[in-house]
């Protein structure tokens, strides 16, 4: 594990309690307090004591590893993923994969060269709800997708105050690049459409990064989307993406866990059969063992980076901005 903060401990709990063929053998973090808390909360209950490191390069050099999980500030993902690949490891990396289109292209090239798995830790693609909606898309049941309406809202500004998430250098952006990454991944992943132009507005709400963002997107098939990323509201958490097609529509949460489906007659499909799929942690281990393929490979990191660079350029200039092709 590279990075041992709260999200990393979430992954650690799942690996140690729900993935029986996985063993966490090393922890790396520059903060001793994070390493001590990880040991206390995750490993003391199971009476294990992994090796600990302050430098991930030392960990990669000294410990024999099959895979690495990267849960660090966004700006570190590229360098750490490349180093793990060079050490012969497979990689599960938290979102966003990288913070620029250039990094995304270079990383995809490196993955192909090293012939290792890189899986993006978006929970949505590893949910039964996303697999269900992708099945509708694959069978052509949406007809032509015409419109998408998407939002996520939370008190992000307050929750992330005085952390690296509000540092534009370490985070690569603000709420649109943090929780908003799940929203934009959902839009792209569930439609398989390519955005061609975007216009966006951002409000920093007195911080160094974007907190509230509204974007309008046009896709290659003519479909239109609105995306609202709210980061300063008096709420806990809410999200949805509504996909409107000529012969079906669907509504999902950006992490999965919620689904509505309307058929060609406009009737809600009652009790849709949502498949049971392995968690992203189990899937990663299955990939390492040659028993599966990642449901969220690096191409989705590139597609998101392309959209985000255009979105931030539009917000900066106030103009409609073209999205670069893959």
Secondary structure, DSSP 8 states (H G I E B T S, - for coil): -B--SHHHHHHHHHHHHH-TT----EEE-S-HHHHHHHIIIIITTTT---EEES-HHHHHHHS--SEEEE-S-GGGHHHHHHHHHHTT-EEEE-SSS-SSHHHHHHHHHHHHHHT--EEE--TGGGSHHHHHHHHHHHTTTT-SEEEEEEEEEE-HHHHTTTSGGG-HHHHSSSTTTTHHHHHHHHHHHHH---EEEEEEEEE-TTSSS--EEEEEEEETTS-EEEEEEE-S-SSSEEEEEEEEESS-EEEE-TTSS-EEEE-TTS-B-TT--------HHHHHHHHHTTS---SS-THHHHHHHHHHHHHHHHHHHTS-EE----
